[in-house]
Amino acid sequence: MLGGVLEGVRGETTPAMRVNEIFHSIQGESTHAGRPCVFVRLTGCKLRCKWCDTAYAFHEGMDMTMTRWSPRSNPTAATSWN
C-alpha cells in the first residue's frame, strides 16, 4: 500500500502517504541548486531502476498525513542532518 487514510482523534479521516524518511540536504538541481531544503522520501516506487540507490525505500515506511511531516505545519519534522 502506498498510503491510505488515517483516522483522526475525532473520527475524521485524512489522506496519508507512506513516508520512508525526512532529511535536510542541499538542493542539487533546478534554479534552487545550492539552497538548503527538506526532502521527503516516499515509499513504494515500482520502477526498480538499476541505478537506484534507495532500494530500502521500496517497502519500508510509515503512513503519515501531510500535516505531520510538512515543515510548514510541523517545523520539527526534520530537525537533524541525516
N, C-alpha and C positions, 0 to 999 in steps of 0.2 A: 504494500500500500504506500503511495507517495504522499500521503497526508489524508486528512479526513475532516471530521467535525468533532470538536471538543465541547463538552457540556460545561457551562459556567456554573457559578455558585448558585444562581437563582434559577437554573434550569434552561437558560437561553443557550443556543448553540452558536459557535463561532468557527468559521473555516480555519483549518490548520494546514501547515506544511511540515514535512519531515525534515528537520534541520540536523545536519551532521556536525557542523562546527561553526563557530563565530570567531573571527580573529581580526586583529588590526594588521595592516600592511601598507605598503606604498603602491599606489596605482601605477601600473606599468604600461597602460595602453590609453589611447584616445587623447583628447586635448587636456585631460586631467592627469596625465602622466606625471609622476613625481609627488603627487599630493597624498597625504595620509588618508586612509579610509578604513571602513569596517566592511569586511566581506562576510557574507552568509552563505556557507556551502550547504546545498540541499542534498538529500539522499535520493537515490533511485534512478540515476541516468542508465538507460538501457543500451546506449550506443556501443560501449565496450571498445573504444578506440585503442589501438595497440600502443599509442604513446601516452595513454592516461597514467598519471602519477598518483591518482587518488582512488585506487580500487577499493580501499576501505570504505569509501562513501557509497558503494553500490547498495549496501544493505543496512549499515549502522545508522542510527539517528533517533531523534525524539520528536514526536509531534508537538508543534508549538504554534500558537497564534502569533500573528504579526505584532500585536501589542506586547507580547512577551519578549521578542527578540529585536524589535526595531530600536535602533539607537535614539530615534526621535522620541519614542514613547517610553523607552527604558534605557537611560544613559549608562547604566551599569551592565548592560547585556554583554558587552565585550570590554572588560576592564584591564586586560593584560595582554602583552605581546605573546603570541604562541610560536 
